[in-house]
Amino acid sequence: MIRRLFLSLLAFPCLLSAADAPPNIVMIISDDHLYSDYGFMGNTVVQTPNLDRLAAESRTFTRGYVPCSLCCPSLATMITGLYPHQHKVTSNDPPIPAGMKPREFSGSPQFEAGREVMSKHLEEAGTLPTMLKQKGYLSLQTGKWWQKSYERGGFTHGMTHGGRHGDAGLDIGRKTMKPIYDFIAEAKKQQKPFMVWYAPMMPHDPHTPPQRLFDKYKDKTPSVPVAKYWAMVEWFDETCGELIKHIDDQGLKENTIFVYLSDNGWITNPKTGRYAEKSKQSQYDGGLRTPIMIRWPGHVQPKKTEELAQSIDLVPTLLRAVGIEPTKTFPGINLLDDSAVSSRKTLYGECFTHNFVDLNVPASSLKWRWIVDGYDKLIVPHAANQPNDVVELYDLKADPTEEKNLATGQTDKVKALSAKLDAWWKP
């Protein structure tokens, strides 16, 4: 009897520690994916059953945004919680020296030196994996990663070792999911909370879906490139389903936070297979908008909402969810704070050149600033890089594809929104 009591007392602290363990974090980041190309967002052709199920189990923000419609700066925002002009990783690649051809540049010392500056900017900004270390988290990088080795982002484990945007990390999803499963097993063995960065190059080109999925879509459109893209979306969805199922089957569902979003949008040009002008790298919602989902059973009540959310919100949201009080002020809000979410009416963003103009001066690479205020959207070009552009104003409720520029007829609204934009950041 005494021995049984003694053993039960020994076990009691273990039960407490398991109950009080910080939640695991899994970030699923789609790559070049239009915000409407999901079943739960109303698409009746592209099938995304696994992400539809995740949306039904999540707080799903259908009007989510990234501040920048370009891969590298967008990902840097997700992991720092800062706008590109704050973390300074504004572009995909360093500036090309005068007289040097792009192909020469990619293998040159100048290219490597530029990428080193970009990696240092990210380190100085601070990253989520680094912040999570104080709670004992292990963290894994897979998929897209621009800042040299995974270690530069503060990850304890990773697949990328220095390639331009992922090297070996790009095998995730397309070829294997095993590195994630092995990492989770290791974290469980060490009894440590974990973070997984799942950012496969999917549905990003090359659009090389399995034949079975291409066959499924080829008769739904006269465009082979569009069918390939749609098939890539469903292939990506399948990998998300595998990952979610693995977490749930491991008994980790109740204590794991899933976050989902895309780095930027993509609309397939039906003739060329490249991206259409109002998507990736543009100032329009086709490049900037993404659903944002948060699943945490027992803590987050599932619902679909049109309240505004942005990728700058992820770091402060996740830090507070795991019990870490931020040591600096972030521009985003806690998406699990109902009051903060309901009181927000405005989002801001900025788009930059593909290659930096000056690695240390964000404004030098700026193309457009934008503001969404309710359903009004104002786009202001930066004259140095977009000298022929005009100010644009759209009513996103009535005109979601941004076809009718209202700026000349609503000058008072343009003036008021411009003042808000300048108060946020005026280069």
N, C-alpha and C positions, 0 to 999 in steps of 0.2 A: 504493500500500500504506500509506504513512505517512498519507496523507489519510484513507483509510478507517478507520484506527486512531484518528485524531484525532476523526473524527465519531462513532465508537462510544463514545469516552470522554465526549464531550459528552452523548450520549444516556443514558449509564448513570445519572447522578444523577436524571434524569427518571423512569427506571424505578423507582428506589429510592423517590422521593417518592410515586409512584402506589401502590406496595405499602404504604408506611407511612402513607398518607392516612387521617385519622380516618374512621370509618364515617358514612354518612348516617343520618338518623333520620326515620322516618315514623310518626307517631302517628295511628292510626285510632280515633276515639271515637264510638261509637254513642250515640244519644240516645233515652232512654225505651224500653228494650229488655229484656224479661224474660230472665233468665239461661238459661232452658231453651229459648228459642225459636231454636234452631240445630239443624241435623242432627247435628253432632258432639256435641251435648249430649243427644241422644236424642229430639229432636222428629221424628216421622215424618210430619208434615203440612207444616210450614213448610220450604221448601227454601232452603238457604244453601250452594250448592256451592262458591262461592269462599272463603267463610270456613271451610268444612269443609276445603278444601285448605290454607288458611293454618294451620289448627290442626294438620293432619298434618305440616306442615313446621316447627312451632314447639315450644318448651317451653310447654305449655298447662296453665295452672292452672285446673282446673274449679271450685275453691272459692276464687275471687277475690272480693274485696269492695271497695266504696268506703265511706268512713267515714260519709257523709251521703247520704241519698236525695233530694237536692234539687240541681237542675242547677248553679246558680252556685257554691255552695261546693264541690261535688264537682269541678268543672272547676278551681277555684282550687287544690285539693289536688293535682291531677295535675300542675300546672305549677310548684308551689312545693315539693312533697315534704313539706308540713306538714299537720297536722290543722286543721280549721276554727277551733278555739279558739286555735290558734297564729298562723295567718295573718289571722284576724279577719274574713274574708269569710264569715260564717256563714249568710247568707240571700240570697234573690234580689233583694229590693228594700229601699230605706230605710224607716224608720218613717213611717207616715202621720200627719200632724199631726191633733190632735183637731179634729173638726168638718169635716174636709175629705173629700170623696168621692173614692174611688179614681180615677175618671176625671179629676177636676180635678188630682189629685196627680201623675199621670204626665206632665203638661206644665208643672208648676210649678217655680219657682226652688228650692223645698225639695227636690224630687226630684233636680234636677241637683246641688245641693250635697251631697246624700247619696251620690249615685253618685261624686262626686269623692272623698269620704272613702273609699269602698270601693276606688277605684282606687289611692289612696295606700297603703292597707293592703297591696294586692298588691305594689306597688313596694317597699315597705319589707321585705316578706317575702323578696323575691328570686325570680326566675323562671328556669326552665331556659334559655330563649333568651338571657337576659342572661349566664348562666354560660357558655354555649357560645361567646360572642363571643371569649373569650380564646383559643379554638382556631381563630378565623377563620371560624366558621360563618355562613352566611346562613340566615335562618329566615322561614317563611311562615305566617301565620295565615289560615285559612279557616273558615267555618261559625260555630258558636256561639262568641260572645265577649262577655262582660258588662262588661268594664272599659274602657269608652270606646274610644279608638283602639287598634289593634294595637300601636302603639309603647309603650303603657303596660305591655305585657307583655314588652317587650324584643325583640319581633320586628323584623327588618330590613325585611320586606315584609308586606303584609296586605291584607285586603278590608274589614274593619270599621273605621269611622271615628268611631263615637260612639253608635250606636243602643243601645237597652236590652239586647239580647241577640244582636246580630249585624249588623243592617241589610244592606248589600250582601253581606256574607259568607254570608248564608243562601241565596244563589243556588247555592252549591257543591253538587254532587250532584244537586239537584233540577233545575237548569237547565243547568249546565255544569261541566266539569272543567278547562277551558282555563287558568284562572289558575295551577293547580298545574303543568301541563305547561310553561307559559311560564316559570314560576319555575325549574323544574328545568333547562330549557335555559339560562337565565341563569347559574345556579350552575355548570353544566358549562363554559360559556363563560369564566367567571372562574376556573375550576379551584379552586372552593371547596367544602368539605363543606356539606351543607344539612340543615335540619330542616323537616319539613312537619307542620303541625297540621291534620289533616283531621277536622273535627267537624261534619258536616252535620246539619241539623235533620231527621234521618231515623233511625228510623221515626216520630219525634215528630209529633204532629198539627200542622197539618191532615193527616189521612190521605187523601191525594189521589193514589193510585197510578195508573200507566197502566192503561187499561181492560183490556188484555190480561192483566195480572196479577190484577186484581180478578176477571175472568171465571174465572181459574184456580182461585180459592179460594171463590167465592160458593156453590158447591154442596157445599163441604166443611163448612159450618156454617150453621145457620139464622139466624145473626146477621150482618147486613150490616156493622156496626161491626167485628166480629172479623175478617171476611173482608178488610176494608180494611186493618186493622192487619197481618195476615199478608202481604198483598200489598206493604205498605210495607217489611216486613222483607226480602222478596226483592228489591225495588227497590234498597234500600240495599246488599244483598249484590252486586248487579250492579255498582254504582258502585265497590265495594271491588275487585271483580275487574278492572275497567278500570284502576284506579290501580296495583294490583299488577302487572298485565301491562305497563303503561307503564314502570314501574321496571325490570322484568326485561328488556323489549325494548331498553331503553337501555343494557344491559350493566352495570347497577348492582346486580344481585341479590346478588352475593357481598359487596359492601361497603355494604349497607344494612340497618339494623336496623328491622324492623317491630314496632311495639307495638300491641296491640289490647285494648280494653275498652269498657265502656259507662259512661255517667255515673250512671245509676240505672235501676232496673227499671220495668216497666210491665205491668199486667194490664188488659186491656180489659173494661170493664163492658159486657156483651153488649146491654144495653138502651139505655144512654145514649151509649156510645162514649167516655166519659170513663174515667179510671183507677179501678180498684177499690181498696178501702181498704187492702189488704195489699200495695200496690205502691209507686208513687212517693209520696214524702213520708212514708212510714211507717217504723216501726222494725223491720220484718220483712224476711226474706231476699228477698221479692218486690220490694223496693225497693233493697236493699243489695248483693245478690250479683251478680257478673258474671264470666264467664270472662276471664282475662288471658292473652294470648299474646305470646311474644317469638320472632321469627324472625330468625336471623342465620347464614346458611349457613357452615359451616366453623368456627363458633365456639360455636354453641348446638346441642346434640344434641336433636333432636325427641323429645318424649315427652309423654304425658298424665299428669298427677299430681293427686292430691287434697290435696297439701300446701297450706298456707294462703298466700295472697298478697293484697296490698292495693295500692290506688293510691298510697299513701304511699311505696311501694317504687320507683316508676318513676324519680324524679329521681336518687336515689343509684345505682340500677342503670345508668342511661344515662350518668351522669357518669363512673363507673368504666370503662364500656365504651369510652368515647372517650378515656380517659387523663387525666381531670381529677380530681384529688384534692379532695374536698369541703372547703371552708374552714369549715364549721360542722357541727354534729352534727344529722343527720336522724333522725327516729323510725323510718324504714323500714329495710329491709335490701336488700342486693344480691341480686336474684333469680337471678343467675348464679353465686352462691356456694352450692354444694351443702350445705356444712356449715351455713351460716346458715339456709338454707331448711329443712333437716331438723330443726334444733334448735328452730325456732319452733313453738309449740303454741297461741299465743294472739293474737287480734286485738282491737282496741278501736275504738269509733266513737261518734258523737254526731249527733243530729238536732236541727234548729233550726226556729224559726218561719219561715214564708214571707217575711214582712217583719221586718226588725230591730225589736227593742224599743229597744236602745241601740246605736248604730253602733260604739262603742268598748269595750263590755263584753260579751264573748261569752256569759257565763253568763246574761245577762238574756234572751237569746233561746232558751235551751236547752229542749228538750222531753223528750228521752230520751238516756241513755247506754247503751251496750250492750257486751257482751264475748262473744266466741266462744272457748271454751277446749276444744280438741279438737272434740267434737260437742255440747258443752253450750253453750247460749246464754242469757245473763241480760240482761234489759232492765230498767233502773231509770228510772222517770219523774222529771222535775224538778217538784217540787210547785208552784212558782210559776206554771208554764205548763200543767201537766197535773195539776191537783189531784185529779181523780177517777180517775186511772189507778192500777193496782196493779203491783207487781213481777211480772215474767213470767220463767219458766224453761222452756226447751224442750230436748228431746233431738232434735237435727237429723238424727241417723241414723235414728231410728225415726219421726220426725214432721217431715219436711222442710218442710211447709207451716204449721208452728207452730199446731196446733189445740188441743193439750192442755197447759195451763199446769200445770207440776209444782211450782211454788214453795211452795205450802202444805204439800206432803208431803215436801219435801227441804230443810228449813230450814238444815241444816248446809252443804249445797252452796251455797245462796243466800248464806249468810254468808261463805263462803270466796271466792266469785266477786265479791261486793260489795267485799271487802277489796282484791282485785286491781284492780278498777275504780277504787276511791278512790285507790289508789297511783299509777294512771296519771294521772287528772285528777279532782279533787274540787272542784267549783265552790263 
